[in-house]
Amino acid sequence: MLDEVKKWLTEQGYPLEMRAAKIFRKAGFEVQQAQLYTDDEAGKRREIDLIAMSPDHVGLTQIAFTIECKSSKKPWILFSSGNNLGQNVYWTYCLMNQATRSVMASIGWDDLSESDLAPESPFEKFRWLRKSVDTAFSIRQAFNDKDVAYAAVVSSIKAASHLLRAERSSKLPNFRFIFPVVVIDSPLLLCKLGEMGDPELTQVSSGEILFTNPDRNEDMTCVRITTIDELPNLLNEAKIEIKQIRKEFRSSEVALWEERYETPYPHKLADLAIKQYD
C-alpha cells in the first residue's frame, strides 16, 4: 500500500511542490503551502501551491513570490519572436501596488544617459527590469491537448493579484512587490522562428513570459518559468534584487514611518532584512 500511495503522490506532483518549498526556505524565505486565493474572474476560491515571503522586520515593504508547481514528463515550450526590445518598462517588473509604482516611477527615469546601463539607471539598479530579446509571448506544454502551461501561468498571476489586494490588518505593508513564478520538473524549450521559416528549438533552464493579468486586464507582468534544478540560481538572483529594492525604498520607508508613528525609523532592524541575504 505504501508504495502505491507513494507512486500516486509522485504522479500528482506533490514531491515537486515540497522540493520547491524546501529550496525557498533554504534560501531564507518564509514559505506557506497550499494557500487559498480568490479568482476574481471566476468568482471562486482556488489554491496556489506556494507563497514565499522575504522576511521584513519593519513591516512596511512586502516582497513575495506566488509559485505554481507543475510536474510532468512532457516538455514545456516558450514561444519568442526574438525581438522583445521596448518591453523593459517598470510596470512589467512584477505586480505592484500604487504606492510602489509611484516610488519606482521616481527612481532615476529622468537621469537616463545614452546607455540604459549607466550606474544610476533603473535598469542597472533593478536587474529584473531588463527584458531579454527572448522574453516569451506565449507558452504551451507539448503533447498535451489541455492548456496546462497557460493555466499554471494564470494561476500564479491571479494568486499574486489576490495577495496584492488582500486586506489583512492595520499593519498591511505599504509597498508591495509580488513576483509570479512557475516551477516545473520537465524539460523547458525556447521556440523561435529560424531564418528559413522553420521553428528552432533550444533547451533552456529558465525563461520569462509577459502576460496580462486576467483579473485586471490593464496589468501586464513578467512571469518567471524555471525548472526545479534552476530554482536555487533564480533565488540567488532574487536575493540580490531584494537587497536592492530594500536599499532603494529605505528613504520612502523612513518618511512613511516617521509620519505614521512620529518616532525615529528603526534602521538597525531594517538592516537585518538586507543582511540575511549576504
C-alpha positions, -999 to +999 in steps of 0.1 A: +000+000+000+028+024+009+044+020-025+011+026-042+004+058-023+040+070-029+035+064-066+002+083-065+018+112-047+045+114-073+020+113-102+001+142-085+032+163-083+033+167-045+071+159-043+079+188-067+059+213-045+077+200-014+111+203-031+104+238-042+092+248-007+124+234+008+146+254-017+128+286-009+132+280+029+169+272+025+173+305+007+158+323+037+122+328+027+091+323+048+070+297+029+033+290+031+020+259+012-014+252-003-028+288+002-062+298-010-068+329-031-099+345-047-102+341-085-120+374-093-126+363-129-144+331-120-157+343-086-142+312-069-117+303-043-087+284-056-054+271-043-018+283-051+009+258-043+033+281-025+036+317-013+072+327-003+078+359+016+110+378+021+112+384+058+106+421+067+113+431+103+099+466+099+067+457+081+064+484+055+076+466+024+062+432+013+082+412-012+066+379-021+065+351-047+034+332-057+045+299-070+026+273-091+044+239-094+037+215-123+051+180-125+052+162-159+075+143-182+062+163-212+083+194-222+071+230-219+077+254-247+082+292-245+075+310-278+096+341-286+098+364-315+135+370-306+127+407-307+114+419-274+131+454-273+109+482-259+093+460-233+117+469-205+093+492-186+089+493-149+053+481-147+062+447-161+087+442-133+061+424-111+027+431-096+030+463-076+005+484-056+001+521-064+024+533-036+052+511-050+046+523-086+049+559-075+083+553-059+095+532-088+085+559-112+106+585-094+138+565-094+162+579-120+140+579-150+148+615-159+185+608-154+189+582-181+220+587-202+226+573-237+231+540-220+204+523-201+231+506-181+246+538-166+252+534-128+221+554-118+198+539-144+168+520-130+178+491-153+211+489-135+196+493-100+169+467-107+183+440-129+150+423-133+136+453-151+157+442-181+139+420-205+158+397-228+150+397-265+140+361-259+112+370-234+083+349-245+048+360-257+032+325-253+037+292-236+025+256-241+031+221-229+040+197-258+020+166-265-010+178-244-043+189-257-051+206-224-036+241-219-018+231-187+010+257-191-014+286-197-034+276-166-003+275-144+008+309-155-027+323-150-029+308-115+004+323-105-007+358-116-042+355-101-027+345-067-003+374-070-032+398-078-051+385-048-021+389-025-016+424-038-051+435-029-057+415+002-067+435+033-050+419+063-048+444+091-037+479+100-001+466+096-006+459+059+026+467+041+025+500+022+049+489-005+042+456-022+062+436-048+046+403-059+065+381-083+046+352-101+067+321-107+060+287-123+083+257-113+084+226-135+104+193-134+101+186-171+123+200-199+119+236-209+123+246-245+126+280-263+110+282-297+119+309-322+114+312-360+145+304-379+158+323-410+142+297-433+109+300-416+111+268-396+107+266-358+141+264-339+141+248-305+167+253-278+166+237-243+168+263-215+167+261-178+145+291-172+127+319-191+102+347-188+069+355-203+050+387-204+014+381-196-017+402-190-034+397-156-069+382-163-082+397-131-070+432-142-068+435-179-046+466-178-019+448-157+008+431-178+036+415-158+065+392-161+061+356-150+093+335-144+093+299-156+120+278-141+130+242-138+133+228-103+171+223-108+175+260-118+154+273-089+184+278-065+201+300-091+169+320-096+167+326-059+203+338-058+193+364-083+162+372-063+182+378-032+203+404-050+172+420-063+155+421-029+186+438-013+184+465-040+147+470-035+151+474+002+180+499-002+162+520-028+130+521-008+147+529+025+141+567+023+105+561+014+101+538+044+118+564+067+094+591+056+063+568+060+074+555+094+082+589+109+049+604+096+028+575+109+045+568+142+063+601+149+093+581+162+128+576+146+129+549+119+145+516+132+175+514+108+192+486+126+160+465+124+156+473+087+193+463+081+185+427+092+162+422+062+192+431+040+220+413+059+201+380+059+209+376+022+247+384+025 
